Amino acid sequence: MENCIDFLELDIVKLSSGFDLSLFDCGDGDLNSFLKDDALVYQGGSLSVTYLCLYKNQIAGYFSLSSDAIRLELEEKEVMLEPKRRLGEYPAVKIGRLAVHKNFRNRGIGTFLIKAAIGKIAGSIIKEIGCRFVTVDAYEQAIEFYEKLGFIQNLGKKRKDGLSMRYDLIDYIQLSR
Ligand SMILES: CC(C)(COP(=O)(O)OP(=O)(O)OC[C@H]1O[C@@H](n2cnc3c(N)ncnc32)[C@H](O)[C@@H]1OP(=O)(O)O)[C@@H](O)C(=O)NCCC(=O)NCCS
């Protein structure tokens, strides 16, 4: 496996039948089996849409997106500029699953996936429907990875299966108006 990734060779494509998913291994059984067994079924039922990251015809990583809504604590709402009347729930898109093949780790592909996910949401969804945040329930070992990319913890939401985090799309929203 070459060490240096040529980012021009990375492609993001929507999952469809016909991809050989059998060799994908991110080191996490749940994330492997979601991609191999469940992702297409979820897509068929519009529960999530999965995007593969291809590098020279190999699956280097993937992420799945679904619609979401989050509750914020008063102190989190107060620092938001708008609206004056605070909402009970704020619209969001959730990165439900995200993983990099273990042979491709620590070479910027996880970062590339997050930027691709945000780019997709900022490039299309926020222009068509209200959506303020990107959310994720981060595995303990991945919290620092998300923090480096600008995600912060959601104060109110305690989960057993990960730390609820959000990324504010406000800069993209202001640019798109
Ligand atoms: C978490 C994961 C997606 C990161 O992907 P990656 O391609 O290795 O990440 P990158 O190379 O883009 O790393 C970006 C930065 O995050 C850091 N980072 C990556 N993984 C990290 C981790 N587990 N803990 C702390 N920091 C991490 C890197 O050191 C790098 O820091 P730098 O910019 O200061 O050099 C990958 O390790 C993975 O698939 N893990 C197993 C599945 C998983 O945990 N998914 C997340 C589910 S919520």
The ligand as an SDF file (V2000), in Angstrom:
LIG
                    3D

 48 50  0  0  0  0  0  0  0  0999 V2000
  -11.9080    7.9400   12.8350 C   0  0  0  0  0  0  0  0  0  0  0  0
  -11.4450    7.7120   11.3900 C   0  0  0  0  0  0  0  0  0  0  0  0
  -12.6270    7.9150   10.4470 C   0  0  0  0  0  0  0  0  0  0  0  0
  -10.3520    8.7320   11.0570 C   0  0  0  0  0  0  0  0  0  0  0  0
   -9.9710    8.5680    9.6870 O   0  0  0  0  0  0  0  0  0  0  0  0
   -8.4840    8.8770    9.1880 P   0  0  0  0  0  0  0  0  0  0  0  0
   -8.4880    8.8290    7.6990 O   0  0  0  0  0  0  0  0  0  0  0  0
   -7.5290    8.0030    9.8820 O   0  0  0  0  0  0  0  0  0  0  0  0
   -8.3210   10.3990    9.7070 O   0  0  0  0  0  0  0  0  0  0  0  0
   -7.3750   11.5640    9.1290 P   0  0  0  0  0  0  0  0  0  0  0  0
   -6.1420   10.9510    8.5510 O   0  0  0  0  0  0  0  0  0  0  0  0
   -8.1750   12.4510    8.2510 O   0  0  0  0  0  0  0  0  0  0  0  0
   -7.0140   12.3210   10.4900 O   0  0  0  0  0  0  0  0  0  0  0  0
   -7.3440   13.6680   10.7310 C   0  0  0  0  0  0  0  0  0  0  0  0
   -6.8070   14.0930   12.0550 C   0  0  0  0  0  0  0  0  0  0  0  0
   -7.5010   13.4100   13.0830 O   0  0  0  0  0  0  0  0  0  0  0  0
   -6.5780   12.6710   13.8850 C   0  0  0  0  0  0  0  0  0  0  0  0
   -7.2080   11.3990   14.1940 N   0  0  0  0  0  0  0  0  0  0  0  0
   -7.6250   10.4530   13.3350 C   0  0  0  0  0  0  0  0  0  0  0  0
   -8.1610    9.4280   14.0100 N   0  0  0  0  0  0  0  0  0  0  0  0
   -8.0820    9.7620   15.3300 C   0  0  0  0  0  0  0  0  0  0  0  0
   -8.4710    9.1330   16.5100 C   0  0  0  0  0  0  0  0  0  0  0  0
   -9.0530    7.9510   16.5070 N   0  0  0  0  0  0  0  0  0  0  0  0
   -8.2140    9.7720   17.6830 N   0  0  0  0  0  0  0  0  0  0  0  0
   -7.6290   10.9710   17.7040 C   0  0  0  0  0  0  0  0  0  0  0  0
   -7.2270   11.6380   16.6120 N   0  0  0  0  0  0  0  0  0  0  0  0
   -7.4660   11.0360   15.4390 C   0  0  0  0  0  0  0  0  0  0  0  0
   -5.3560   12.4710   13.0100 C   0  0  0  0  0  0  0  0  0  0  0  0
   -4.2000   12.2870   13.7880 O   0  0  0  0  0  0  0  0  0  0  0  0
   -5.3300   13.7720   12.2620 C   0  0  0  0  0  0  0  0  0  0  0  0
   -4.7770   14.7900   13.0590 O   0  0  0  0  0  0  0  0  0  0  0  0
   -3.8370   15.9440   12.4100 P   0  0  0  0  0  0  0  0  0  0  0  0
   -4.7240   16.6650   11.4370 O   0  0  0  0  0  0  0  0  0  0  0  0
   -3.4590   16.7700   13.5790 O   0  0  0  0  0  0  0  0  0  0  0  0
   -2.7300   15.2110   11.7470 O   0  0  0  0  0  0  0  0  0  0  0  0
  -10.8320    6.2950   11.1970 C   0  0  0  0  0  0  0  0  0  0  0  0
   -9.8210    6.1120   12.1600 O   0  0  0  0  0  0  0  0  0  0  0  0
  -11.8380    5.1290   11.3100 C   0  0  0  0  0  0  0  0  0  0  0  0
  -12.4920    4.7630   10.3220 O   0  0  0  0  0  0  0  0  0  0  0  0
  -11.9280    4.5360   12.5170 N   0  0  0  0  0  0  0  0  0  0  0  0
  -12.8100    3.3590   12.7400 C   0  0  0  0  0  0  0  0  0  0  0  0
  -14.2520    3.7190   12.6170 C   0  0  0  0  0  0  0  0  0  0  0  0
  -14.6520    4.9140   13.4440 C   0  0  0  0  0  0  0  0  0  0  0  0
  -14.2260    5.1020   14.5860 O   0  0  0  0  0  0  0  0  0  0  0  0
  -15.5300    5.7530   12.8390 N   0  0  0  0  0  0  0  0  0  0  0  0
  -16.0800    6.9090   13.5000 C   0  0  0  0  0  0  0  0  0  0  0  0
  -17.4700    6.5370   13.9460 C   0  0  0  0  0  0  0  0  0  0  0  0
  -18.2210    7.8570   14.8530 S   0  0  0  0  0  0  0  0  0  0  0  0
  1  2  1  0
  2  3  1  0
  2  4  1  0
  2 36  1  0
  4  5  1  0
  5  6  1  0
  6  7  2  0
  6  8  1  0
  6  9  1  0
  9 10  1  0
 10 11  2  0
 10 12  1  0
 10 13  1  0
 13 14  1  0
 14 15  1  0
 15 16  1  0
 15 30  1  0
 16 17  1  0
 17 18  1  0
 17 28  1  0
 18 19  1  0
 18 27  1  0
 19 20  2  0
 20 21  1  0
 21 22  1  0
 21 27  2  0
 22 23  1  0
 22 24  2  0
 24 25  1  0
 25 26  2  0
 26 27  1  0
 28 29  1  0
 28 30  1  0
 30 31  1  0
 31 32  1  0
 32 33  2  0
 32 34  1  0
 32 35  1  0
 36 37  1  0
 36 38  1  0
 38 39  2  0
 38 40  1  0
 40 41  1  0
 41 42  1  0
 42 43  1  0
 43 44  2  0
 43 45  1  0
 45 46  1  0
 46 47  1  0
 47 48  1  0
M  END
$$$$
